[in-house]
Amino acid sequence: MAEDVCITGGSGYFGTELTAAVLARGDRVRIFDLNPPGEHAADVEFVAGDVRDREAVERACDGVDVVLHNVAQVPLARDRHLFWSVNMLGTAHVLLAARAAGVRKVVHTSSSAIFGIPAHNPVTETTLAHPIEAYGRAKLQAEQLCHDAASDGLDVSIIRPRTILGHGRLGIMAILFEFVAAGAPVYVLGRGDNRYQFVHAADLADACLRAADHPGASVYNIGATEFGTMRDTLEALVHHAATGSRVRSLPKAPARAGMELLGRTRLAPFAPYHWLLYGESLWFDTSKAQTELGWQPKHSNAAMVTESYEWFLAHRDDLAAAKGQSHHQSPVKVGALSVLKRLP
């Protein structure tokens, strides 16, 4: 039987993918977002509003069966106030509105940033959270609100994705793609032997929908099962691109210090999440989602990054004119990093 599903942040990068998945299975979609939806506009109901506005959130949740909560200020925003007001207060508004509306299920999209730099890998659902920057701390507090709501009887499940890729995913990835397309070197920190896991947006959407159908509050870590080191992933990309781009190593400590300096002075689009975690290993054990939800990812790290790169090439000329899109849908400016493109 078809259900009414509210997708918060439904006009953003992942929200658009999630909307397509919900529509494909025959459910009705209501998008709640500051920006109107793009490609699915004719097929959905749109409620414009800010997640920090409790009354607007209540309007969005009224009369729906399921809420898929994806509104978030991502690390690129670099705004501590927005991290807290959007990621935490906004989540509180969604949970309160869902309870008042008698929603059957809430699925909250969290982040692997809550784990910071884990002491051990793989990370499981019971690994101690230890965020090391403002974005991760805000997402952890949002998770705690979900646990509190579940303790009070609301059916809330938490999905924690690794870094999301897929066609249309840009943000800071656009810098990598620009370098590769130009045949410029791309860089790892140290040997690049840190194991780094991505997740394809379509695989993540599938996990969210399976969690929505699964009764009972729970938490699931979601990521690819075919992945390797950061160097492995970048080597797969430059081999595919065949532009002459090569993977080079930078000394870890100086490179991290340089990223921090460029980020804090706004000379490059780095946030603390990037310089702290780019050279570190973080990968999920996804066996709980596979066992309880019957979920299986279909995309490897290498397949994801090459797919994202090919989409970037196909849409490169149109991207500069794009306005009003989320951080993940828009390319960021290379800034001072352009000097690295000229290195032999």
VENMO-V113747 format. One record per helix or strand. SS is the DSSP state (H for helix, E for strand). FROM is the first residue (numbers start at 1). TO is the last residue. If there is no record, write none. Layout:
BEGIN
ss = <SS SS>
from = <FROM FROM>
to = <TO TO>
END
This chain:
BEGIN
ss = <E H E H E H E H H E H E H E E E H E E E H E E H E H H E E H H E H>
from = <4 13 28 41 45 54 66 75 80 105 112 123 134 156 163 171 173 186 195 198 201 218 229 230 247 252 272 282 284 287 301 331 335>
to = <8 24 33 43 48 61 69 77 101 109 115 123 151 161 165 171 181 189 196 200 213 222 229 241 250 264 277 282 284 293 319 331 341>
END
